[in-house]
C-alpha cells in the first residue's frame, strides 16, 4: 500500500501474512456513552429523590415542633380555664369579707375544696398521709416527735399536704415523723 492509497475495509490479518482473523475474535471498540448517560441519569434521579426526602424530613420536623408548641399552649389554656371558677369564688369571698365572718369562712372552705377538686381533675389529688409509714420518696420530713400512742416511722402530722399519686408526685407532703420515745 502506498502512501496515497486509501485504506481498505479488509478484515484484519493475524500479523504473519496468513489468513484473516475471524470477526468474532476481533477486538471490539464498545461505545459506552449511552450506558454512562443512563448511569448519570440514574444518579441524578437518586440525588433528586434524596434531596426531596431531606426537604420532606425538614418540613416534618418543623411541623412537629409547631404541633408541640400548639399542644402546650392548648394544655396551658385548658389548665388556666379550670382555675377560673376558683378565682371567681375567691373574688366573691373578698366581696363578702365585711359580712358575717362565719359565712366568709364557710365560703373560703368551699373555694379550698373546689381548688383541691381542680388539682384532682388534673391528675394530682391531695394526699392523705396521716398515720402512714414515712416514705422519703413521697414525704419531706420537717421535724420528728416522740410520744405515747405514736408508731415510730409513721407520719404523726402533715404540715403541708402533698399532691399527686406516688408515680407522678406534684409536690411531696411536708410531715412530722414519729420516733421512738427516748
C-alpha positions in Angstrom: 0.0 0.0 0.0 1.5 3.3 -1.0 1.1 6.5 1.0 -1.6 7.7 -1.3 -3.8 4.7 -1.3 -6.9 4.8 0.7 -7.3 2.2 3.4 -9.4 -0.8 2.5 -12.0 -2.4 4.6 -10.3 -5.8 4.6 -10.5 -7.9 7.7 -7.5 -7.7 9.9 -4.9 -10.4 9.4 -3.1 -12.4 12.1 0.0 -10.4 11.5 2.1 -13.1 9.7 0.5 -12.5 6.3 -1.7 -15.5 6.8 -5.4 -15.9 7.0 -7.7 -13.1 8.2 -8.7 -13.2 11.9 -12.4 -14.1 12.2 -14.6 -11.1 13.0 -15.7 -12.7 16.3 -12.2 -12.6 17.7 -11.5 -9.0 16.6 -11.2 -6.5 19.5 -14.4 -4.5 19.8 -14.5 -0.8 20.4 -17.5 -0.5 22.6 -19.2 2.8 22.6 -20.3 3.0 26.2 -21.6 6.6 26.1 -25.3 5.6 26.2 -24.7 3.4 29.2 -22.8 6.2 31.0 -25.6 8.6 30.2 -28.1 6.1 31.7 -25.9 5.8 34.8 -25.7 9.6 35.2 -29.4 9.9 34.7 -30.0 7.3 37.5 -27.6 9.1 39.8 -29.3 12.4 39.1 -32.7 10.8 39.9 -31.4 9.3 43.1 -29.9 12.6 44.1 -33.2 14.4 43.4 -35.1 11.8 45.4 -32.7 12.2 48.3 -33.0 16.0 48.3 -36.8 15.7 48.2 -36.8 13.3 51.1 -34.4 15.5 53.1 -36.7 18.5 52.4 -39.8 16.5 53.5 -38.0 15.4 56.7 -37.1 19.0 57.5 -40.7 20.1 56.9 -41.9 17.2 59.1 -39.5 18.3 61.9 -40.8 21.9 61.7 -44.4 20.8 61.6 -43.8 18.6 64.7 -42.2 21.4 66.6 -45.2 23.7 65.8 -47.6 21.0 66.9 -45.7 20.6 70.2 -45.8 24.3 70.8 -49.5 24.4 69.9 -50.3 21.4 72.1 -48.5 23.1 75.1 -50.4 26.3 74.6 -53.8 24.5 74.4 -53.0 22.5 77.5 -51.9 25.6 79.4 -55.1 27.3 78.4 -57.2 24.3 79.5 -55.5 24.3 82.9 -55.9 28.0 83.3 -59.6 27.7 82.3 -60.1 25.1 85.0 -58.8 27.6 87.6 -61.1 30.5 86.6 -64.1 29.4 88.7 -61.8 29.2 91.8 -60.7 32.8 91.1 -64.3 33.9 90.7 -65.2 32.4 94.0 -62.2 33.9 95.8 -63.3 37.3 94.5 -66.9 36.7 95.7 -65.4 35.8 99.1 -63.5 39.0 99.3 -66.6 41.0 98.4 -68.4 39.5 101.4 -65.4 39.8 103.7 -67.1 42.6 105.8 -70.2 40.5 106.3 -70.7 37.6 108.8 -67.2 36.0 109.4 -68.8 32.6 109.7 -70.2 32.7 106.2 -66.9 34.0 104.9 -65.0 31.1 106.5 -67.6 28.7 105.0 -67.1 30.3 101.6 -63.3 30.1 101.8 -63.6 26.4 102.8 -65.8 25.8 99.7 -63.3 27.5 97.5 -60.5 25.4 99.0 -62.5 22.2 98.3 -63.0 23.5 94.7 -59.3 24.1 94.3 -58.4 20.6 95.6 -61.0 19.3 93.1 -59.4 21.1 90.2 -56.0 19.6 91.1 -57.6 16.1 91.4 -59.2 16.6 88.0 -55.8 17.4 86.6 -54.4 14.1 88.0 -52.9 15.4 91.2 -55.2 14.5 94.1 -54.5 15.7 97.6 -52.6 13.0 99.6 -53.9 11.8 102.9 -50.7 10.8 104.6 -51.6 11.0 108.3 -50.6 7.8 110.1 -48.9 6.3 107.0 -45.4 4.9 107.0 -42.8 7.6 106.3 -41.5 7.3 102.7 -38.8 9.7 101.7 -39.9 9.4 98.0 -43.3 11.0 98.8 -42.7 12.7 102.1 -40.4 15.5 103.2 -39.6 15.3 106.9 -39.5 18.7 108.6 -39.4 17.5 112.2 -39.7 14.5 114.5 -41.8 13.8 117.5 -42.0 11.1 120.1 -44.8 10.2 122.4 -47.3 7.7 123.7 -49.5 6.2 121.1 -47.3 7.1 118.1 -45.9 4.4 116.0 -42.2 5.1 115.2 -41.5 5.6 111.5 -45.0 6.9 110.7 -46.4 10.3 109.8 -47.5 11.9 113.0 -48.6 15.2 111.5 -48.9 16.7 108.0 -47.6 20.2 108.0 -48.1 20.9 104.2 -50.1 18.4 102.2 -48.7 16.6 99.2 -50.4 16.3 95.8 -50.4 13.5 93.2 -50.1 9.8 93.2 -46.8 8.1 94.1 -45.8 7.6 90.5 -46.3 11.3 89.4 -45.9 13.3 92.5 -46.5 17.1 92.0 -45.3 18.0 95.5 -44.2 15.8 98.4 -46.0 16.3 101.8 -44.1 18.1 104.5 -44.5 15.9 107.6 -43.6 15.4 111.2 -42.3 11.8 111.7 -42.9 9.8 114.8 -39.8 8.4 116.5 -39.1 6.1 119.5 -39.5 7.7 122.9 -36.1 8.3 124.4 
